[in-house]
Amino acid sequence: MRELGFPETQVLQQLNLKLERDLNFESGRILGSMCTLPHPIANKVILKYLEKNIGDPGLCPATVEIEQDAINMLGDLFDLRPAYGSIVTGGTEANILAFWTAKEMAPLSITKPEFIVPESMHFSFVKAEKMLNLKLVRIPLNHKYKMDEKVIEKAITENTIGIAAVAGSTALGMVDPLEEIAQIAYKYKLYYHIDAAFGGYVMPFLGNTKKKLPQLSFSYPGISSLTIDPHKMGMAPIPAGGIIYTSKELSQKVKVAVHYLSGGKAAHATIVGTRSGASVLAVWALLKHLGKRGYREIVSKTMELTDYFVKQISKLDDYEILIEPDLNVVGFVSRKYPVNELANIIRSKGWAVSLFKTHIRIVFMPHVKKEHIDMFLADLKGI
Ligand SMILES: Cc1ncc(COP(=O)(O)O)c(C=O)c1O
């Protein structure tokens, strides 16, 4: 570090130059991310309220109330009134919180807790497994890339403390049979977490495009918590995740008391301490500004583009999609190249795609437009 700093303009210029190599969403070249260009209203809110630390809640009681309002609006999307929870840093934090809560809820007699999870789980589950000393019992996926509820029931042992399902899997955007799993969780009195980090902001807004998907609703009994990420399809800037619990008791299970804060005593039910109040306010502002209609419009465009891509790629002899998508995520393979090689070729043409063991993943986020997909398809044809 230099003794004497550079003038502001020079530092900003240096940054611009250095960052030229980074990809940005506006270019339309990022086809494999579950994040997107944040909505302008969220950017304004973030800039204006950047100083707020909701980790010291006594300093910002109004922000605390607004967070509760945002959580209620999110809960309402899934027929949960009132809802409990927090706006956190992302899906990873939300999932870890859910597993932690489940562990705290489990009978003390269970010393080797097991959690039943889908093979399609996000890697944050593995972080939770390591941090919380759990054993994940992985349920293989059926031919539709979903968990089978009958297999789940067979996997329950005296050490099982919970089941997690996914609504919008990381690799393919598939939705597990949520209601059937809820019935099992209810029957065996197990904690049931739904990871809707991606699908949470898609499924309630499918409207006319609605496919035959499981209902994502708290109206049937058995669900304990839900992850929903505003910084994915919610159009919020990073970081913004959400954890929603069905009861106050669950939402308080992992609370830790803090005594020294300048706003007075508090209790944290999140993993991070200092926490962005601006992120919370941005999530609230987006829900208020876009409303259901706004989100429906966003989702309907991304679903139209997904369908368009599926139709177009199906016309190409050299490619094949893995499965008809549930949401705005498509996995495909080439008949000519193994996936690793294909990913390298595609990336060498300037496209950022996700590579999974079995396929290449495209996520049709709001920043991806038809012109980008047409260019991408043209490149695929030339491979
Ligand atoms: C289904 C699912 N859950 C959780 C996460 C983790 O979210 P984050 O990266 O915001 O921690 C992801 C990320 O892609 C995801 O796809």
The ligand as an ORCA input file, in Angstrom:
! r2SCAN-3c Opt
* xyz 0 1
  C     -31.065    -24.257     -5.560
  C     -30.014    -23.363     -4.989
  N     -29.942    -23.202     -3.656
  C     -29.033    -22.406     -3.073
  C     -28.118    -21.714     -3.836
  C     -27.081    -20.872     -3.153
  O     -27.296    -19.534     -3.380
  P     -26.143    -18.455     -3.120
  O     -25.151    -18.663     -4.215
  O     -26.901    -17.189     -3.211
  O     -25.561    -18.692     -1.794
  C     -28.150    -21.843     -5.232
  C     -27.207    -21.105     -6.056
  O     -27.183    -21.182     -7.245
  C     -29.113    -22.684     -5.821
  O     -29.163    -22.897     -7.132
*
